[in-house]
Amino acid sequence: MENPFNPAVASQADLIVGCGDIGRRVARLEISEGRTVLGLARSESTAATLKAMGLGVICSDLDDVSSLMALPDLVSTLYYFAPPPSTGSDDPRLRNCLDALKGLPERVVYISTSGVYGDCGGDWIDEECPLNPKSDRGKRRMAAEQVLEDWSQRTGVPMIILRVPGIYGPGRLPVERVRQGVPVLIPEESPYSNRIHADDLAAACVAASRRGQSGRAYNISDGHPTTMTDYFWRIADLHGLPRPPAISLAEARSVLTPAMLSFLEESKRLINRRMLDELRVKLQYPDLAQGLKHCR
């Protein structure tokens, strides 16, 4: 794929690695403030979409180290939103990106997951809670956080970690799962889960680039957790679908996939005070009731 990137536009540009839904939302916010934004694209279709949005496009693949030679010399904020591989114990993609940088960015904003905390028994937790991931995906993210922290200490580049729970918004609801009638847990056994609307997450990313403190992690959540069963039932009601049947956890272990069970066996409630106080994020959708109204 031909690389349309022009190095002359890189000065003081923001670079987004991981230009999915959230990356594109962040790009729109930054462009609306008059900033130059570059986006990493692996496919022709992604490159065309980003170019149409007004981004400078860098054609590279995080799994192909040689392609990362196209990364720019000068970057203001590096937004790193790309997920780790689906297997393994760490994130070689993040390592590849950091190693390929020719010049140092002014800061890095990294989206991690609240899964790094593991199961907290439904307790309210802040960013000082010890990391104890149980799932493989949580372990990969914890390893990635450590890679970024070590790199930041070596280079002196400020880095900000955003620990993100379930993301919802238009086009991001598990409507098909609800339509298929995949069971949920009975309410008394359903774990707490935390969420953030996609628009509020994008705003938090931009706020982190402006006001995040180096080396700090921030829980990015609406601060009003509910149970997973409540979440799926609300989506069913929103779309006029039958509520999924509720079963016990013991039954769930025999009918649900290991991936689904991994989410059901962790329960925590995120305290988002640091996000509100330090990043000064003003949530558009502070709870599910308000957020789901805008997801039809």
N, C-alpha and C positions, 0 to 999 in steps of 0.2 A: 504494500500500500504506500503510495507516494505521501511524503510528509509535507503538509502545507504550512508548517510552522515557520514563521519569520523571526529569527532571533532578535531583530531590532525592536520588537514590541515587548520584549521580556522585562525591561527595566521597570521595577516597582509593580510588576504584575503579580497577581495571585495565581497559584497553580492548584488545580483540583485533581487529585488522583482518586479515581472512583466516582465517575460521573453518572451514577444512577439517579434515582429520584431525588434523594437528598442533595447530592452534588449539584444537580441542575437547579434546585431551589436556591441553594447558596449562591450559585453563579448569578441567578437573576437578581438577588438582593445586592450583590457586589456591583453588578453592572448598573443597577439603578442608582448607585451612589457614584457613578462615573469612573469606576475602577476598571482596569484592564484585567481580564480573566483568561487564563489558559486552561485547557482541559486535556487530560490524557485519554486517548481513544484507541481501542484494540481493533475495532471493526470499521469497515467503510460506512455502515449505517449509523453507527455512533458518531463518527467523525462528521457526517453530513448534518446530523441533528445538532451537534454542538456548534458547528459553523453557522447554521441558520439562527441559532440563539445569539450569535455575536461573540463567541469565544474564539480565541486562537487555539488551533488544534495541534496537538503533538501525538503522532501516531507511534505508539509504543505498546509493548506487552510486558507486564511485570514478571512474567515467567520466562522471558527472553532477555537476558542481561544485555546482549549486544544491541537490542533495539532501544535501550534506555540511554544510549549515547546522545539521543536527540533531546534530552532534558535541558532546559535553559540554564544559563549561568547565573542569572539574577532572578530571585523570587522574593516577594514580600512575605505573604503567608502561604505556607504549604498546607493545604487541607488534605489530609490523608484519610479517605473514606473506603478504600478498597478492602474487601474481606480477605481473611487468610484462606489458604487452600482448605478443602473440606476434610483433609486427612493430615496426619502428622501431629507433631507436638509443639510446633512454633509457627512463625510466619516468615518464610523466606522471601515473600514478595516485598514486605516492608524492608527487610535487609537489603534486597536488590535495589530498591528505590533510593534508600539513604546512601548506599555505597556509590550509586551512579551520579549523585549530585555533584556538579562541577564547582558550584559556589554554594555558600551557606545561605539558607533562607533567613529571614528576620525572625520567624517563629514557625512552629508546627502545631496545628490543631488536629488531634487524632480522635476518631470515633472508636471507642471500645464498647464493651457491653457490661451491663449490671450483672451478667452471669459470672463475672470474676469473683463475686462475693459468695457464690454457692448458695446452699440452703441455710437460711437464717431463722427458720422456725416461725416465720411470720412477724418477727421483730422489726421495729423501726430502726433503720441503720443510716449512718452518715458515711462520709468518705474515709473516716478513720477506721472503719470496720476492717478487720484483717481479711485479706483475700484468701479464699478457700474454694476454688472452683471444683465442681464435681464432674461436669460434662467436659467432653473433649473440646468443644467449641470454646468453653470458658477458659480452659487451660491454654489453648492457643492464643487467646486474647491476653491472658496474663503474661505469657511469654513475650508477646509483642509489646506490651506496656514496658516490660523490663528492657527490651532492646532499645526502645525509644528513650527511656530514662538514661541508659548507659551512654547512648549516642549524644544526648543533650549535655551530659556532664563532660564528655570529651571535647565537644565542639563549642560549648557555651551558648548554643542556640536554645532559646526558651521553647518549652513544649508544654502543651495543655492537653489533658486527657478528659474526654467526655464519656462518662459511663452511662450508656443508653439502654433502656428497657425496650418493651414492645413499641413499635412505631405504627401509628394508624393514620388514616386520612383518606381522601377520595382515591379510589383505586387500590387501596391497601388493606381492605377489610377481608377477613376469611369467609366471604359469603359462600363460596363453593363448598367449603367444609361444612358449613351450617346446612346448606341445601342437601348435602349427602347424608345428613343425619349422624355424623360421627359423634359418638357419645361424649358427654362431659362428666365431671365428677359431681356427686351429690353435694349440695351447697355446704354442708357441714364438713366435708373433707376437701373441698376445693382450696387450692393454695392462693395466697395473695399474689397479684401480679401488678406491675406498674406500667404506665404508658405515657407516651408523649405524642402530640399531634405533629405530623410532618412539618407543617409550617412553623410551629414553635421550636422544633429541633433545628431547622435551618436558621432561625433567628438566634438561637443559642450558639450555633457555630460561629456566626459573624460576631456576636458579642464576645465570645471567647478570644477571637483574634484581636479584638480591641482592648478588652479589659481582663482577660484571663491572666492569672499569676503563674509564672513559670514553675513547673514541677508540681502543679496542683492538679488534682482530679476533681471533677464536678459531676454529681448525680444530675442527669437531665431527665426530669420527670415532672408530670403535672402536679404531683404532691397529693393526689387523691386516688390511691390504689383501690381496686376492687378485686373480687375473686375472678378467676378465669371463667368460671361458670356464669357469673353475672355478665361478663364481657360477651360471651357467645350468645347468651339469651337476649341481650340488648340488640345485638346485630340481627338476630332472628326477628325480633319485634320490629326493628327499623325497616326490614325488607318484607314484612308480612309473611314470613316463613314459620313453619312449626319449630318450636324450641327443640333443640337436640335432646335426646333422652339422657337422663342422669343415672350413672352407675357408681358403685363403690370403687375405691382405689384397688382393692383386691381383684375385682372384676376387670378393671382397666388394664391391669398387668397382663391379662390373658388375651386382650383383644386389640390393644393399641400398639403402635410401633414403638420401638425403643426411642426414636427421636421425639415422638409426642410425649412419651412418659418422662423424658428428661426435663421437660418444661413443667410437668405436673408434680415433680418431686422436689421442687425448689419453691420456697415461699419467703418473701421478704417485702418490706414496705420502705421505700426510699424517702429519705429526708432531702428536700431540695433547697434548703435554706441557703447554702453556699452559692448555688446558681442564682437565686433571687437577690442576695445581698451583694455579691462580688461582681457577677456578670451583669446584674441589673436587667435581667430578662423580664419583660412584661408579657405574660402568657395571654395569647388570644383565646385559648381553649383550656381553662384551668381544671376541667373535669370532663368525663366522658359524656355527660348529659349535654353539655354545650358543644363538644367537639363532634359528636355523631350527627348533630343537626346539619352539619356542613359536609357530610360524607355521602349524601344521596347521589 
